[in-house]
């Protein structure tokens, strides 16, 4: 059983549908077909380029459906080979056994915060730490009645009122309006920080179906691009971004043998945000950057919507109801943006005035990094003063010439910068298991991603080789065949080198010069996070358009035009369903290739089965607690919450 835990939370059991009853498999087939045909009918029935649309009753869809059903029946109903069947049964039996033991011994299984491995703790310990957290922060109040209906009414009334006085448009009202049938209260669970002393807990509030989630998402989509543009100079996007900014600091001639690196993190930032003060700072941020109207909404309207999101954050934990009275939900899209803007004001008052303008300062949400050539004593005085600047903002700092930040280690060796990948001392050698029932391209991406990080972060050929050996060992420990690893290494290096530059025996970089050629090319390429940040920042002019908004903004229209000839569908991935994606393309081409719709491209993606984290970590309370009034059942003060 312990070996099963070692494969990690992302692991997906193989061929899960093969062990279901035949009627359940038929229902799954119907679901797959209905989902695919529904998307086809919606797309081809709403063509706007002058071609006639295809009615949903067209016989083409019947032909499409029958061919797909015949093929799916063959795949889903064919028995597995004995070896695969035994493996599928063994893994299902293990899952059920683990569930029973977790319940019997009152244990809680969770994926660790940031580390991506499993952690088992006693339910009583979780409850004790949860009580301590609530008492320490004072951020939550217990409720005596279920606020579900009140929250929906408050959201609905505000949106209707804003529309009636023309402060939002009709499409904005509909975009943010909660649907009663799908709406539920949020619920809280905790993730263990296994890398920290005492394994403290991080609270997560699942707001996916909460009444104000649509408002929170729309506020985030409207305001985060503004932050990305106007606060870019003090923002660290990721480790690559930090490295590039430090290299600029060095190129400008400010880095020397006395330069110190300083990092600090803010404790419980999301939870400790003072709500009204945060809203005032949000208004100040928008006014400072002349953002008088955002997607046609006034600052006053933005603040009203934001206040609703913060003040109606009610949730279930165990069998009790709570409301957050300080901060915002960690799990709500808007909370991240609000926290960033609150820190924008704090850092301008508490830190930046003390730093010479040429020193580097950057922040990644609640983690801060800056350089200084002052004495360590002076820096400590700055940080101690910053620690007292705001009662809700407490920081823990580190100062030195070798320091880690995010996943990168930076060192000052007599005025020369060295960098490498940083691994926490508690980190497990874990990546996605090669035995997991994921699409094959996912395993290629795993190797390509960690190799790319190793080259970008390693300032020397020696540091890269140390990390390369670690990568190979980690992959081997997680079931990747040596031949497969070699092939992926060779494929990766071949992208940036000529074939003559590669070793004829092993797919390695043979010399320092070759390494630096690849590293220079990779550092010149923006990371995915950098690309996303730039794209969001590029939408600012559209967001700040002062014209009345009658329909969704131009960015959405441009996106629609970009993909106007693409149909996106998804099918469930299982190892035994190999070839399904190719066959769907064959059906589509046979039916549409020689018609007026032959230029429409079908893009088939995968939908994964539940992973072990989903199957084993029970976080969601009973549905009756998320909508209806709580039962009048007394609960003992120290009774641990239900983990089912």
Buried (B, 14 or more C-beta within 10 A) or exposed (E): EEEBBBBBBBBBBBBBBBBEEEEEBBEBBEEBBEBBBEBBBEBBEEBEEEEEBBEEEBEBBEEBBEBBBEBBEEBBEEEBEEEBBEBBEEBBEBBEEBBEEBEEEEBBBBBBBEBBBBBBBEBBBBBEBBEEBBEEBEBBEEBEEBBBBEBBEBBBEBBEEBBEEEBBBEEBBEBBBBEEEEBBBBBBBBBBBBBEEEBBBBBBBBBEBBBBBBBBBBBBBBBBBBBBBBBEEBBBBBBBBBBBBBBEBBEEEBBEEEBBBBBBBBBBBBBBBBBEEBBBBBBBBBEEBEBEBBBBBBBEBBBBBBBBBBBBBBBBBBBBBBBBEBBBBBBBBBBBBBBBBBBBBBBEEBBBEBBEEEBBBBBBBBBBBBBBBBEEEEBBEBBEEBBEEBEBBBBEBEBBBEBBBBBBBBBBEEEEBBBBBBBEEEBBBBBBBBBBBBBEEBBBBBBBEBBBBBBBBBBBBEBBBBBBEBBBEBBBBBBBEEEBBBBBBBEBBEEBBEEEBBEEEEBBBEEEEBBBBBBEEBBEEBBEEBEEBBEBBEBBEBBBBEEEBEEBBEBEEEEEEEEEEEBEBBBBBBBBBEEBBEBBEEBBEEBBEEEEBEEBEBEBEBEBBEBBBEBBBBBBBEEEBBBEEBEEEEEEEEEBBBBE
